[in-house]
Amino acid sequence: MSAVQTLFGDLRAAVRARILGTPGLPPVVSWEGIAFTPATGTPWLRERLAPIASQVLGLGVGGTIVHRVVANLTLFYPSGRGTVEIETAAGLLLAAFAPSTSLVHGTTAARVAQAERAPLQHEPSWVSCPVAITILAYTPS
């Protein structure tokens, strides 16, 4: 397995551990790559990890590559219940992944560079709130 494959696997594990360790988030999670059908009326969270870019910061011995990855975390709450619960959960995600937060798993150590949320999206059955976490990790070049 290459260093980059290990990096992304470790980052996914670190993000998942952070989600599971944050009290107050929906206990039901749709993990990327695993079949999922939401239960009507039950809040849930969708996790997706997107490698965005890798950039060389220095060549040769001691050189570094920075990897930018975005964790797209979307909360889903049933329509008709108001927005307090979903707004609170979005705040919990932003706090759990605040900028400069360390994410460590296996041989990978990374930092959260940015945490942001989008406006609520209203659908007939669900209200959703996307939260994007930008993560920076470094490997030797």
A tleap script that builds the chain and sets N, CA, C and O, in Angstrom:
source leaprc.protein.ff14SB
mol = sequence {
  NMET SER ALA VAL GLN THR LEU PHE GLY ASP
  LEU ARG ALA ALA VAL ARG ALA ARG ILE LEU
  GLY THR PRO GLY LEU PRO PRO VAL VAL SER
  TRP GLU GLY ILE ALA PHE THR PRO ALA THR
  GLY THR PRO TRP LEU ARG GLU ARG LEU ALA
  PRO ILE ALA SER GLN VAL LEU GLY LEU GLY
  VAL GLY GLY THR ILE VAL HIE ARG VAL VAL
  ALA ASN LEU THR LEU PHE TYR PRO SER GLY
  ARG GLY THR VAL GLU ILE GLU THR ALA ALA
  GLY LEU LEU LEU ALA ALA PHE ALA PRO SER
  THR SER LEU VAL HIE GLY THR THR ALA ALA
  ARG VAL ALA GLN ALA GLU ARG ALA PRO LEU
  GLN HIE GLU PRO SER TRP VAL SER CYS PRO
  VAL ALA ILE THR ILE LEU ALA TYR THR PRO
  CSER
}
set mol.1.N position { 0.849 -1.180 0.000 }
set mol.1.CA position { 0.000 0.000 0.000 }
set mol.1.C position { 0.896 1.245 0.000 }
set mol.1.O position { 1.873 1.313 0.746 }
set mol.2.N position { 0.558 2.218 -0.835 }
set mol.2.CA position { 1.376 3.433 -0.920 }
set mol.2.C position { 1.133 4.339 0.278 }
set mol.2.O position { 0.157 4.187 1.012 }
set mol.3.N position { 2.052 5.288 0.454 }
set mol.3.CA position { 1.918 6.250 1.560 }
set mol.3.C position { 0.639 7.056 1.431 }
set mol.3.O position { 0.005 7.375 2.437 }
set mol.4.N position { 0.247 7.395 0.196 }
set mol.4.CA position { -0.973 8.188 -0.006 }
set mol.4.C position { -2.209 7.357 0.323 }
set mol.4.O position { -3.145 7.876 0.932 }
set mol.5.N position { -2.241 6.071 -0.068 }
set mol.5.CA position { -3.368 5.212 0.288 }
set mol.5.C position { -3.490 5.094 1.802 }
set mol.5.O position { -4.591 5.169 2.348 }
set mol.6.N position { -2.355 4.908 2.479 }
set mol.6.CA position { -2.358 4.838 3.938 }
set mol.6.C position { -2.853 6.148 4.526 }
set mol.6.O position { -3.639 6.149 5.473 }
set mol.7.N position { -2.395 7.264 3.967 }
set mol.7.CA position { -2.798 8.582 4.441 }
set mol.7.C position { -4.317 8.732 4.398 }
set mol.7.O position { -4.926 9.120 5.394 }
set mol.8.N position { -4.932 8.431 3.257 }
set mol.8.CA position { -6.373 8.620 3.136 }
set mol.8.C position { -7.146 7.649 4.025 }
set mol.8.O position { -8.170 8.023 4.597 }
set mol.9.N position { -6.674 6.418 4.148 }
set mol.9.CA position { -7.318 5.471 5.059 }
set mol.9.C position { -7.222 5.932 6.502 }
set mol.9.O position { -8.189 5.838 7.257 }
set mol.10.N position { -6.049 6.434 6.883 }
set mol.10.CA position { -5.866 6.948 8.243 }
set mol.10.C position { -6.732 8.181 8.493 }
set mol.10.O position { -7.328 8.315 9.562 }
set mol.11.N position { -6.802 9.084 7.507 }
set mol.11.CA position { -7.639 10.281 7.682 }
set mol.11.C position { -9.106 9.905 7.846 }
set mol.11.O position { -9.804 10.463 8.693 }
set mol.12.N position { -9.572 8.956 7.032 }
set mol.12.CA position { -10.968 8.515 7.151 }
set mol.12.C position { -11.223 7.949 8.551 }
set mol.12.O position { -12.239 8.261 9.173 }
set mol.13.N position { -10.310 7.127 9.040 }
set mol.13.CA position { -10.468 6.545 10.379 }
set mol.13.C position { -10.461 7.630 11.454 }
set mol.13.O position { -11.231 7.554 12.411 }
set mol.14.N position { -9.601 8.636 11.308 }
set mol.14.CA position { -9.535 9.722 12.296 }
set mol.14.C position { -10.812 10.552 12.290 }
set mol.14.O position { -11.313 10.930 13.349 }
set mol.15.N position { -11.342 10.838 11.104 }
set mol.15.CA position { -12.598 11.598 11.001 }
set mol.15.C position { -13.739 10.795 11.623 }
set mol.15.O position { -14.548 11.341 12.373 }
set mol.16.N position { -13.804 9.513 11.315 }
set mol.16.CA position { -14.875 8.668 11.869 }
set mol.16.C position { -14.783 8.584 13.392 }
set mol.16.O position { -15.804 8.631 14.078 }
set mol.17.N position { -13.582 8.462 13.915 }
set mol.17.CA position { -13.422 8.409 15.372 }
set mol.17.C position { -13.893 9.711 16.011 }
set mol.17.O position { -14.510 9.695 17.076 }
set mol.18.N position { -13.606 10.832 15.366 }
set mol.18.CA position { -14.019 12.138 15.893 }
set mol.18.C position { -15.538 12.256 15.885 }
set mol.18.O position { -16.129 12.759 16.841 }
set mol.19.N position { -16.172 11.795 14.809 }
set mol.19.CA position { -17.638 11.821 14.728 }
set mol.19.C position { -18.227 10.976 15.854 }
set mol.19.O position { -19.101 11.434 16.590 }
set mol.20.N position { -17.744 9.739 15.983 }
set mol.20.CA position { -18.290 8.827 16.997 }
set mol.20.C position { -18.019 9.308 18.419 }
set mol.20.O position { -18.762 8.966 19.338 }
set mol.21.N position { -16.969 10.094 18.607 }
set mol.21.CA position { -16.620 10.590 19.936 }
set mol.21.C position { -17.246 11.924 20.288 }
set mol.21.O position { -16.928 12.500 21.329 }
set mol.22.N position { -18.136 12.430 19.435 }
set mol.22.CA position { -18.772 13.722 19.686 }
set mol.22.C position { -20.194 13.506 20.181 }
set mol.22.O position { -21.070 13.157 19.390 }
set mol.23.N position { -20.445 13.708 21.483 }
set mol.23.CA position { -21.793 13.527 22.019 }
set mol.23.C position { -22.763 14.530 21.400 }
set mol.23.O position { -22.399 15.669 21.107 }
set mol.24.N position { -24.003 14.086 21.208 }
set mol.24.CA position { -25.051 14.969 20.718 }
set mol.24.C position { -25.296 14.889 19.224 }
set mol.24.O position { -26.271 15.452 18.727 }
set mol.25.N position { -24.417 14.192 18.492 }
set mol.25.CA position { -24.650 14.009 17.058 }
set mol.25.C position { -25.617 12.848 16.850 }
set mol.25.O position { -25.767 12.006 17.736 }
set mol.26.N position { -26.274 12.791 15.695 }
set mol.26.CA position { -27.164 11.649 15.450 }
set mol.26.C position { -26.387 10.337 15.579 }
set mol.26.O position { -25.269 10.226 15.075 }
set mol.27.N position { -26.970 9.350 16.247 }
set mol.27.CA position { -26.271 8.072 16.423 }
set mol.27.C position { -26.241 7.230 15.145 }
set mol.27.O position { -25.488 6.261 15.058 }
set mol.28.N position { -27.054 7.598 14.160 }
set mol.28.CA position { -27.101 6.857 12.903 }
set mol.28.C position { -26.232 7.590 11.882 }
set mol.28.O position { -26.429 8.777 11.623 }
set mol.29.N position { -25.260 6.861 11.303 }
set mol.29.CA position { -24.337 7.472 10.347 }
set mol.29.C position { -24.303 6.642 9.067 }
set mol.29.O position { -24.200 5.416 9.107 }
set mol.30.N position { -24.390 7.329 7.940 }
set mol.30.CA position { -24.205 6.709 6.634 }
set mol.30.C position { -22.733 6.865 6.270 }
set mol.30.O position { -22.296 7.923 5.817 }
set mol.31.N position { -21.970 5.776 6.481 }
set mol.31.CA position { -20.537 5.809 6.170 }
set mol.31.C position { -20.344 5.613 4.679 }
set mol.31.O position { -21.026 4.796 4.061 }
set mol.32.N position { -19.421 6.355 4.103 }
set mol.32.CA position { -19.151 6.242 2.673 }
set mol.32.C position { -18.739 4.816 2.324 }
set mol.32.O position { -17.922 4.204 3.011 }
set mol.33.N position { -19.324 4.300 1.240 }
set mol.33.CA position { -18.973 2.970 0.760 }
set mol.33.C position { -19.747 1.838 1.408 }
set mol.33.O position { -19.523 0.672 1.085 }
set mol.34.N position { -20.660 2.166 2.322 }
set mol.34.CA position { -21.455 1.141 2.997 }
set mol.34.C position { -22.928 1.415 2.698 }
set mol.34.O position { -23.399 2.540 2.863 }
set mol.35.N position { -23.656 0.382 2.256 }
set mol.35.CA position { -25.072 0.547 1.917 }
set mol.35.C position { -25.836 1.111 3.111 }
set mol.35.O position { -25.597 0.727 4.255 }
set mol.36.N position { -26.759 2.029 2.825 }
set mol.36.CA position { -27.504 2.695 3.893 }
set mol.36.C position { -28.872 3.117 3.376 }
set mol.36.O position { -29.000 3.646 2.272 }
set mol.37.N position { -29.882 2.876 4.189 }
set mol.37.CA position { -31.228 3.373 3.918 }
set mol.37.C position { -31.702 4.080 5.175 }
set mol.37.O position { -31.827 3.451 6.226 }
set mol.38.N position { -31.971 5.396 5.086 }
set mol.38.CA position { -32.397 6.116 6.289 }
set mol.38.C position { -33.784 5.678 6.745 }
set mol.38.O position { -34.656 5.370 5.932 }
set mol.39.N position { -33.965 5.658 8.052 }
set mol.39.CA position { -35.273 5.344 8.630 }
set mol.39.C position { -36.081 6.637 8.711 }
set mol.39.O position { -35.583 7.656 9.191 }
set mol.40.N position { -37.300 6.594 8.252 }
set mol.40.CA position { -38.165 7.766 8.284 }
set mol.40.C position { -38.278 8.293 9.706 }
set mol.40.O position { -38.554 7.541 10.641 }
set mol.41.N position { -38.061 9.594 9.859 }
set mol.41.CA position { -38.225 10.234 11.161 }
set mol.41.C position { -37.021 10.164 12.078 }
set mol.41.O position { -37.068 10.700 13.186 }
set mol.42.N position { -35.929 9.513 11.648 }
set mol.42.CA position { -34.739 9.374 12.490 }
set mol.42.C position { -33.600 10.237 11.946 }
set mol.42.O position { -33.202 10.070 10.793 }
set mol.43.N position { -33.069 11.157 12.758 }
set mol.43.CA position { -31.939 11.973 12.301 }
set mol.43.C position { -30.726 11.097 11.975 }
set mol.43.O position { -30.504 10.056 12.594 }
set mol.44.N position { -29.953 11.546 10.991 }
set mol.44.CA position { -28.754 10.807 10.613 }
set mol.44.C position { -27.722 11.751 10.028 }
set mol.44.O position { -28.013 12.905 9.713 }
set mol.45.N position { -26.506 11.233 9.890 }
set mol.45.CA position { -25.386 12.008 9.369 }
set mol.45.C position { -24.751 11.226 8.225 }
set mol.45.O position { -24.556 10.015 8.327 }
set mol.46.N position { -24.427 11.925 7.128 }
set mol.46.CA position { -23.748 11.280 5.993 }
set mol.46.C position { -22.293 11.744 5.954 }
set mol.46.O position { -22.010 12.940 6.018 }
set mol.47.N position { -21.371 10.781 5.849 }
set mol.47.CA position { -19.931 11.073 5.809 }
set mol.47.C position { -19.382 10.758 4.427 }
set mol.47.O position { -19.603 9.672 3.891 }
set mol.48.N position { -18.656 11.730 3.850 }
set mol.48.CA position { -17.961 11.540 2.574 }
set mol.48.C position { -16.603 12.227 2.678 }
set mol.48.O position { -16.513 13.342 3.190 }
set mol.49.N position { -15.559 11.581 2.203 }
set mol.49.CA position { -14.215 12.162 2.234 }
set mol.49.C position { -13.743 12.360 0.799 }
set mol.49.O position { -13.790 11.430 -0.006 }
set mol.50.N position { -13.290 13.567 0.479 }
set mol.50.CA position { -12.875 13.882 -0.889 }
set mol.50.C position { -11.439 14.389 -0.914 }
set mol.50.O position { -11.165 15.490 -0.434 }
set mol.51.N position { -10.512 13.594 -1.473 }
set mol.51.CA position { -9.168 14.115 -1.683 }
set mol.51.C position { -9.249 15.213 -2.749 }
set mol.51.O position { -9.747 14.967 -3.848 }
set mol.52.N position { -8.774 16.401 -2.441 }
set mol.52.CA position { -8.911 17.537 -3.347 }
set mol.52.C position { -7.632 17.786 -4.139 }
set mol.52.O position { -7.678 17.892 -5.365 }
set mol.53.N position { -6.504 17.879 -3.464 }
set mol.53.CA position { -5.263 18.209 -4.163 }
set mol.53.C position { -4.059 17.777 -3.343 }
set mol.53.O position { -4.110 17.696 -2.115 }
set mol.54.N position { -2.977 17.503 -4.056 }
set mol.54.CA position { -1.675 17.265 -3.434 }
set mol.54.C position { -0.699 18.204 -4.123 }
set mol.54.O position { -0.691 18.310 -5.349 }
set mol.55.N position { 0.127 18.886 -3.330 }
set mol.55.CA position { 1.038 19.883 -3.884 }
set mol.55.C position { 2.419 19.729 -3.263 }
set mol.55.O position { 2.553 19.596 -2.046 }
set mol.56.N position { 3.433 19.749 -4.103 }
set mol.56.CA position { 4.814 19.678 -3.630 }
set mol.56.C position { 5.193 21.021 -3.015 }
set mol.56.O position { 5.043 22.073 -3.637 }
set mol.57.N position { 5.689 20.960 -1.774 }
set mol.57.CA position { 6.170 22.174 -1.115 }
set mol.57.C position { 7.687 22.276 -1.178 }
set mol.57.O position { 8.250 23.365 -1.064 }
set mol.58.N position { 8.340 21.147 -1.360 }
set mol.58.CA position { 9.797 21.142 -1.437 }
set mol.58.C position { 10.266 19.849 -2.067 }
set mol.58.O position { 9.751 18.779 -1.743 }
set mol.59.N position { 11.234 19.934 -2.960 }
set mol.59.CA position { 11.755 18.753 -3.646 }
set mol.59.C position { 13.001 18.227 -2.951 }
set mol.59.O position { 13.636 18.927 -2.161 }
set mol.60.N position { 13.335 16.984 -3.260 }
set mol.60.CA position { 14.581 16.407 -2.765 }
set mol.60.C position { 14.481 15.915 -1.337 }
set mol.60.O position { 13.393 15.782 -0.777 }
set mol.61.N position { 15.653 15.644 -0.757 }
set mol.61.CA position { 15.719 15.142 0.611 }
set mol.61.C position { 15.078 16.161 1.544 }
set mol.61.O position { 15.420 17.343 1.511 }
set mol.62.N position { 14.173 15.711 2.352 }
set mol.62.CA position { 13.488 16.603 3.282 }
set mol.62.C position { 12.333 17.360 2.652 }
set mol.62.O position { 11.713 18.197 3.308 }
set mol.63.N position { 12.033 17.076 1.383 }
set mol.63.CA position { 10.911 17.737 0.716 }
set mol.63.C position { 9.578 17.263 1.268 }
set mol.63.O position { 9.491 16.216 1.909 }
set mol.64.N position { 8.556 18.039 1.013 }
set mol.64.CA position { 7.243 17.751 1.586 }
set mol.64.C position { 6.150 17.916 0.542 }
set mol.64.O position { 6.238 18.771 -0.339 }
set mol.65.N position { 5.119 17.087 0.654 }
set mol.65.CA position { 3.900 17.229 -0.140 }
set mol.65.C position { 2.765 17.511 0.833 }
set mol.65.O position { 2.617 16.811 1.835 }
set mol.66.N position { 1.969 18.522 0.547 }
set mol.66.CA position { 0.784 18.799 1.357 }
set mol.66.C position { -0.422 18.224 0.616 }
set mol.66.O position { -0.579 18.417 -0.590 }
set mol.67.N position { -1.262 17.518 1.359 }
set mol.67.CA position { -2.475 16.904 0.813 }
set mol.67.C position { -3.675 17.622 1.424 }
set mol.67.O position { -3.784 17.742 2.644 }
set mol.68.N position { -4.575 18.099 0.558 }
set mol.68.CA position { -5.796 18.760 1.032 }
set mol.68.C position { -6.964 17.809 0.801 }
set mol.68.O position { -7.194 17.340 -0.314 }
set mol.69.N position { -7.689 17.539 1.870 }
set mol.69.CA position { -8.825 16.623 1.853 }
set mol.69.C position { -10.005 17.341 2.487 }
set mol.69.O position { -9.844 18.063 3.471 }
set mol.70.N position { -11.197 17.141 1.920 }
set mol.70.CA position { -12.393 17.734 2.515 }
set mol.70.C position { -13.303 16.615 3.003 }
set mol.70.O position { -13.672 15.718 2.245 }
set mol.71.N position { -13.656 16.685 4.272 }
set mol.71.CA position { -14.661 15.785 4.837 }
set mol.71.C position { -16.001 16.497 4.701 }
set mol.71.O position { -16.240 17.521 5.341 }
set mol.72.N position { -16.870 15.944 3.863 }
set mol.72.CA position { -18.211 16.499 3.681 }
set mol.72.C position { -19.156 15.732 4.594 }
set mol.72.O position { -19.449 14.559 4.362 }
set mol.73.N position { -19.622 16.401 5.625 }
set mol.73.CA position { -20.503 15.795 6.620 }
set mol.73.C position { -21.856 16.490 6.512 }
set mol.73.O position { -21.951 17.701 6.713 }
set mol.74.N position { -22.892 15.735 6.200 }
set mol.74.CA position { -24.214 16.330 6.028 }
set mol.74.C position { -25.168 15.750 7.056 }
set mol.74.O position { -25.326 14.534 7.167 }
set mol.75.N position { -25.795 16.634 7.799 }
set mol.75.CA position { -26.799 16.244 8.793 }
set mol.75.C position { -28.168 16.209 8.130 }
set mol.75.O position { -28.474 17.050 7.285 }
set mol.76.N position { -28.991 15.239 8.511 }
set mol.76.CA position { -30.365 15.134 8.024 }
set mol.76.C position { -31.291 14.982 9.224 }
set mol.76.O position { -31.112 14.086 10.049 }
set mol.77.N position { -32.273 15.860 9.313 }
set mol.77.CA position { -33.278 15.791 10.372 }
set mol.77.C position { -34.655 15.817 9.722 }
set mol.77.O position { -34.832 16.429 8.669 }
set mol.78.N position { -35.635 15.157 10.345 }
set mol.78.CA position { -36.975 15.134 9.755 }
set mol.78.C position { -37.562 16.543 9.629 }
set mol.78.O position { -37.366 17.387 10.503 }
set mol.79.N position { -38.273 16.779 8.545 }
set mol.79.CA position { -38.982 18.047 8.369 }
set mol.79.C position { -40.087 18.162 9.412 }
set mol.79.O position { -40.578 17.161 9.934 }
set mol.80.N position { -40.464 19.390 9.700 }
set mol.80.CA position { -41.588 19.623 10.600 }
set mol.80.C position { -41.224 19.654 12.069 }
set mol.80.O position { -42.113 19.772 12.912 }
set mol.81.N position { -39.933 19.550 12.411 }
set mol.81.CA position { -39.516 19.568 13.818 }
set mol.81.C position { -38.804 20.855 14.185 }
set mol.81.O position { -38.285 20.985 15.293 }
set mol.82.N position { -38.774 21.800 13.271 }
set mol.82.CA position { -38.040 23.027 13.534 }
set mol.82.C position { -36.569 22.839 13.207 }
set mol.82.O position { -36.169 21.816 12.650 }
set mol.83.N position { -35.763 23.842 13.562 }
set mol.83.CA position { -34.350 23.795 13.180 }
set mol.83.C position { -33.385 23.777 14.364 }
set mol.83.O position { -32.172 23.712 14.164 }
set mol.84.N position { -33.895 23.834 15.580 }
set mol.84.CA position { -33.000 23.909 16.747 }
set mol.84.C position { -32.082 22.691 16.825 }
set mol.84.O position { -30.879 22.839 17.041 }
set mol.85.N position { -32.633 21.493 16.652 }
set mol.85.CA position { -31.815 20.272 16.763 }
set mol.85.C position { -30.710 20.218 15.708 }
set mol.85.O position { -29.560 19.915 16.027 }
set mol.86.N position { -31.051 20.507 14.469 }
set mol.86.CA position { -30.050 20.418 13.400 }
set mol.86.C position { -29.021 21.538 13.518 }
set mol.86.O position { -27.841 21.328 13.237 }
set mol.87.N position { -29.460 22.727 13.932 }
set mol.87.CA position { -28.516 23.837 14.139 }
set mol.87.C position { -27.544 23.497 15.275 }
set mol.87.O position { -26.353 23.797 15.191 }
set mol.88.N position { -28.055 22.876 16.324 }
set mol.88.CA position { -27.205 22.471 17.448 }
set mol.88.C position { -26.190 21.421 17.002 }
set mol.88.O position { -25.010 21.510 17.341 }
set mol.89.N position { -26.654 20.423 16.239 }
set mol.89.CA position { -25.749 19.373 15.755 }
set mol.89.C position { -24.679 19.953 14.828 }
set mol.89.O position { -23.523 19.533 14.882 }
set mol.90.N position { -25.050 20.905 13.984 }
set mol.90.CA position { -24.065 21.550 13.103 }
set mol.90.C position { -23.010 22.271 13.942 }
set mol.90.O position { -21.822 22.223 13.624 }
set mol.91.N position { -23.441 22.931 15.000 }
set mol.91.CA position { -22.496 23.596 15.902 }
set mol.91.C position { -21.562 22.609 16.579 }
set mol.91.O position { -20.384 22.904 16.782 }
set mol.92.N position { -22.081 21.437 16.930 }
set mol.92.CA position { -21.237 20.400 17.541 }
set mol.92.C position { -20.168 19.909 16.564 }
set mol.92.O position { -19.021 19.690 16.951 }
set mol.93.N position { -20.552 19.737 15.292 }
set mol.93.CA position { -19.563 19.329 14.285 }
set mol.93.C position { -18.492 20.397 14.106 }
set mol.93.O position { -17.303 20.085 14.041 }
set mol.94.N position { -18.914 21.659 14.026 }
set mol.94.CA position { -17.944 22.746 13.859 }
set mol.94.C position { -16.987 22.815 15.047 }
set mol.94.O position { -15.799 23.089 14.875 }
set mol.95.N position { -17.499 22.569 16.240 }
set mol.95.CA position { -16.642 22.582 17.433 }
set mol.95.C position { -15.704 21.372 17.458 }
set mol.95.O position { -14.540 21.496 17.836 }
set mol.96.N position { -16.210 20.208 17.057 }
set mol.96.CA position { -15.392 18.986 17.068 }
set mol.96.C position { -14.259 19.052 16.045 }
set mol.96.O position { -13.206 18.444 16.233 }
set mol.97.N position { -14.486 19.795 14.962 }
set mol.97.CA position { -13.492 19.917 13.896 }
set mol.97.C position { -13.043 21.368 13.739 }
set mol.97.O position { -12.872 21.855 12.621 }
set mol.98.N position { -12.855 22.048 14.855 }
set mol.98.CA position { -12.425 23.453 14.814 }
set mol.98.C position { -11.044 23.561 14.160 }
set mol.98.O position { -10.230 22.646 14.279 }
set mol.99.N position { -10.778 24.675 13.471 }
set mol.99.CA position { -9.461 24.852 12.868 }
set mol.99.C position { -8.341 24.642 13.889 }
set mol.99.O position { -8.436 25.088 15.033 }
set mol.100.N position { -7.306 23.974 13.468 }
set mol.100.CA position { -6.108 23.580 14.213 }
set mol.100.C position { -6.299 22.289 15.009 }
set mol.100.O position { -5.365 21.833 15.669 }
set mol.101.N position { -7.488 21.694 14.960 }
set mol.101.CA position { -7.711 20.409 15.621 }
set mol.101.C position { -6.824 19.341 14.979 }
set mol.101.O position { -6.758 19.240 13.754 }
set mol.102.N position { -6.150 18.551 15.802 }
set mol.102.CA position { -5.318 17.445 15.306 }
set mol.102.C position { -6.186 16.233 15.018 }
set mol.102.O position { -7.092 15.906 15.785 }
set mol.103.N position { -5.902 15.578 13.914 }
set mol.103.CA position { -6.542 14.313 13.563 }
set mol.103.C position { -5.414 13.302 13.392 }
set mol.103.O position { -4.595 13.425 12.482 }
set mol.104.N position { -5.377 12.311 14.262 }
set mol.104.CA position { -4.274 11.351 14.270 }
set mol.104.C position { -4.834 9.942 14.211 }
set mol.104.O position { -5.765 9.597 14.938 }
set mol.105.N position { -4.253 9.128 13.329 }
set mol.105.CA position { -4.582 7.711 13.265 }
set mol.105.C position { -3.434 7.004 12.555 }
set mol.105.O position { -2.912 7.492 11.552 }
set mol.106.N position { -3.051 5.852 13.088 }
set mol.106.CA position { -1.963 5.098 12.471 }
set mol.106.C position { -0.705 5.944 12.387 }
set mol.106.O position { -0.244 6.489 13.390 }
set mol.107.N position { -0.154 6.050 11.191 }
set mol.107.CA position { 1.076 6.819 10.993 }
set mol.107.C position { 0.798 8.240 10.508 }
set mol.107.O position { 1.726 8.973 10.167 }
set mol.108.N position { -0.465 8.627 10.475 }
set mol.108.CA position { -0.844 9.925 9.910 }
set mol.108.C position { -1.246 10.915 10.987 }
set mol.108.O position { -2.025 10.601 11.888 }
set mol.109.N position { -0.702 12.110 10.876 }
set mol.109.CA position { -1.122 13.233 11.721 }
set mol.109.C position { -1.491 14.372 10.777 }
set mol.109.O position { -0.719 14.727 9.886 }
set mol.110.N position { -2.665 14.937 10.977 }
set mol.110.CA position { -3.147 16.018 10.122 }
set mol.110.C position { -3.788 17.080 11.002 }
set mol.110.O position { -3.987 16.882 12.200 }
set mol.111.N position { -4.104 18.202 10.387 }
set mol.111.CA position { -4.755 19.301 11.104 }
set mol.111.C position { -5.946 19.796 10.303 }
set mol.111.O position { -5.937 19.797 9.072 }
set mol.112.N position { -6.964 20.213 11.031 }
set mol.112.CA position { -8.106 20.866 10.395 }
set mol.112.C position { -7.681 22.284 10.043 }
set mol.112.O position { -7.204 23.027 10.901 }
set mol.113.N position { -7.854 22.657 8.782 }
set mol.113.CA position { -7.512 24.004 8.331 }
set mol.113.C position { -8.731 24.921 8.350 }
set mol.113.O position { -8.611 26.119 8.605 }
set mol.114.N position { -9.909 24.348 8.078 }
set mol.114.CA position { -11.120 25.162 7.985 }
set mol.114.C position { -12.333 24.295 8.265 }
set mol.114.O position { -12.372 23.121 7.896 }
set mol.115.N position { -13.322 24.884 8.922 }
set mol.115.CA position { -14.604 24.222 9.160 }
set mol.115.C position { -15.693 25.223 8.816 }
set mol.115.O position { -15.696 26.346 9.322 }
set mol.116.N position { -16.619 24.814 7.953 }
set mol.116.CA position { -17.689 25.726 7.546 }
set mol.116.C position { -18.973 24.950 7.307 }
set mol.116.O position { -18.957 23.759 6.999 }
set mol.117.N position { -20.066 25.644 7.455 }
set mol.117.CA position { -21.351 25.016 7.173 }
set mol.117.C position { -22.112 25.856 6.167 }
set mol.117.O position { -21.917 27.066 6.055 }
set mol.118.N position { -22.976 25.186 5.447 }
set mol.118.CA position { -23.813 25.846 4.453 }
set mol.118.C position { -25.198 26.092 5.066 }
set mol.118.O position { -25.504 25.577 6.141 }
set mol.119.N position { -26.023 26.875 4.383 }
set mol.119.CA position { -27.386 27.087 4.872 }
set mol.119.C position { -28.178 25.777 4.878 }
set mol.119.O position { -27.844 24.826 4.173 }
set mol.120.N position { -29.218 25.756 5.680 }
set mol.120.CA position { -30.106 24.595 5.718 }
set mol.120.C position { -30.778 24.421 4.363 }
set mol.120.O position { -31.099 25.392 3.678 }
set mol.121.N position { -30.982 23.164 3.996 }
set mol.121.CA position { -31.687 22.835 2.759 }
set mol.121.C position { -32.955 22.090 3.141 }
set mol.121.O position { -32.911 21.111 3.886 }
set mol.122.N position { -34.086 22.562 2.625 }
set mol.122.CA position { -35.381 21.984 2.987 }
set mol.122.C position { -35.910 21.121 1.847 }
set mol.122.O position { -36.024 21.571 0.707 }
set mol.123.N position { -36.229 19.878 2.176 }
set mol.123.CA position { -36.841 18.939 1.247 }
set mol.123.C position { -38.155 18.483 1.876 }
set mol.123.O position { -38.402 18.772 3.047 }
set mol.124.N position { -38.997 17.784 1.133 }
set mol.124.CA position { -40.278 17.377 1.721 }
set mol.124.C position { -40.149 16.562 3.013 }
set mol.124.O position { -40.904 16.786 3.959 }
set mol.125.N position { -39.206 15.627 3.062 }
set mol.125.CA position { -39.093 14.754 4.238 }
set mol.125.C position { -37.960 15.120 5.180 }
set mol.125.O position { -37.959 14.705 6.339 }
set mol.126.N position { -36.990 15.896 4.693 }
set mol.126.CA position { -35.788 16.158 5.477 }
set mol.126.C position { -35.377 17.623 5.418 }
set mol.126.O position { -35.646 18.329 4.446 }
set mol.127.N position { -34.719 18.056 6.485 }
set mol.127.CA position { -33.960 19.305 6.489 }
set mol.127.C position { -32.507 18.858 6.601 }
set mol.127.O position { -32.164 18.072 7.484 }
set mol.128.N position { -31.653 19.356 5.712 }
set mol.128.CA position { -30.252 18.943 5.758 }
set mol.128.C position { -29.346 20.148 5.951 }
set mol.128.O position { -29.706 21.279 5.627 }
set mol.129.N position { -28.163 19.876 6.487 }
set mol.129.CA position { -27.177 20.924 6.723 }
set mol.129.C position { -25.790 20.380 6.386 }
set mol.129.O position { -25.245 19.570 7.136 }
set mol.130.N position { -25.213 20.819 5.261 }
set mol.130.CA position { -23.863 20.396 4.908 }
set mol.130.C position { -22.806 21.121 5.747 }
set mol.130.O position { -22.876 22.332 5.956 }
set mol.131.N position { -21.835 20.353 6.215 }
set mol.131.CA position { -20.691 20.902 6.948 }
set mol.131.C position { -19.440 20.387 6.236 }
set mol.131.O position { -19.292 19.183 6.026 }
set mol.132.N position { -18.546 21.296 5.869 }
set mol.132.CA position { -17.317 20.917 5.155 }
set mol.132.C position { -16.107 21.181 6.044 }
set mol.132.O position { -15.933 22.279 6.572 }
set mol.133.N position { -15.284 20.164 6.197 }
set mol.133.CA position { -14.079 20.242 7.018 }
set mol.133.C position { -12.869 20.071 6.096 }
set mol.133.O position { -12.694 19.009 5.498 }
set mol.134.N position { -12.043 21.098 5.980 }
set mol.134.CA position { -10.836 21.011 5.158 }
set mol.134.C position { -9.672 20.579 6.047 }
set mol.134.O position { -9.397 21.188 7.080 }
set mol.135.N position { -9.000 19.515 5.618 }
set mol.135.CA position { -7.927 18.899 6.396 }
set mol.135.C position { -6.632 18.966 5.586 }
set mol.135.O position { -6.632 18.727 4.379 }
set mol.136.N position { -5.536 19.292 6.258 }
set mol.136.CA position { -4.219 19.297 5.622 }
set mol.136.C position { -3.337 18.234 6.271 }
set mol.136.O position { -3.228 18.154 7.494 }
set mol.137.N position { -2.713 17.421 5.423 }
set mol.137.CA position { -1.777 16.402 5.902 }
set mol.137.C position { -0.512 16.499 5.056 }
set mol.137.O position { -0.556 16.946 3.910 }
set mol.138.N position { 0.600 16.084 5.623 }
set mol.138.CA position { 1.895 16.225 4.955 }
set mol.138.C position { 2.595 14.877 4.866 }
set mol.138.O position { 2.578 14.090 5.813 }
set mol.139.N position { 3.213 14.621 3.713 }
set mol.139.CA position { 4.028 13.424 3.528 }
set mol.139.C position { 5.357 13.841 2.892 }
set mol.139.O position { 5.445 14.901 2.273 }
set mol.140.N position { 6.389 13.008 3.044 }
set mol.140.CA position { 7.664 13.323 2.381 }
set mol.140.C position { 7.508 13.238 0.861 }
set mol.140.O position { 6.725 12.436 0.353 }
set mol.141.N position { 8.266 14.076 0.142 }
set mol.141.CA position { 8.192 14.008 -1.330 }
set mol.141.C position { 9.210 13.015 -1.867 }
set mol.141.O position { 9.301 12.818 -3.078 }
savepdb mol mol.pdb
quit
